[in-house]
Structure formats: structure tokens, C-alpha cells
Amino acid sequence: MPLSPDTARDLLQARLRALDEEDALSREATAPVKLEQDSVGRLSRIDAMQMQAMALAQQQRRVRQRRQIEAALARIGTGEFGYCLACGEAIAEARLRNNPAVATCIACAAGT
């Protein structure tokens, strides 16, 4: 059964909600690290700074995913969903089911 635009829209909107939840959970992790010498040892501060850097990288990943999802929702609205932006061919249903936000077919994604 082909992936319908309505099903794709539902999957994309569910992923947006999940990204919002992840953002809410990570707000504390991305807060500035306090560098108070008296309360935290040097290694603990380094560890906290590394954790903050990882949290910021995850936040950037979520921003990219959100942009891809919004672009896919726009393609659904214009009737272009499911077609490769590079070559115009249909994107395989399995690829769309795995990630409805993909914008290219597997051949174009691989650069062949």
C-alpha cells in the first residue's frame, strides 16, 4: 500500500511533536556551565562542558530535522511529495516510510 500524503503528514507531525518534547527535555542540558572553582572540580567542569557541547549538537540536529519536516509538509501541500527534488523520479515507498522527510531518491542521495 503506497504511503499516502495524509499518512505522511501524520508521521511528520508526530515527529515534530517528538522534537518539541526533546527540546523541552534538553533545555537544562544546554544551559551555560557554571565555572565556580569552589563548588565543582576541574574534571567535573570539563565533563559538564562536554555534556553541554553534545546537547547543543543534538539541538542543532533537531533544528535540521525540523526544517526537513517543514519542507516535506510544504511538498505535500503543493503535490510534490514523494518525488525526488534532484531527478523528479518517484522516491521508493520503503524510503518514504522510513523517513517521510527525505527529498531525494536513493540514487540521487548516493550521488550516482
WOMOLIN-V459595 format. One record per run of one state. SS is the DSSP state (A for helix, B for strand, O for the rest). FROM is the first residue (numbers start at 1). TO is the last residue. If there is no record, write none. Layout:
((SS | FROM | TO) (SS | FROM | TO))
This chain:
((O | 1 | 4) (A | 5 | 26) (O | 27 | 41) (A | 42 | 78) (O | 79 | 82) (B | 83 | 83) (O | 84 | 89) (B | 90 | 90) (O | 91 | 92) (A | 93 | 98) (O | 99 | 105) (A | 106 | 110) (O | 111 | 112))
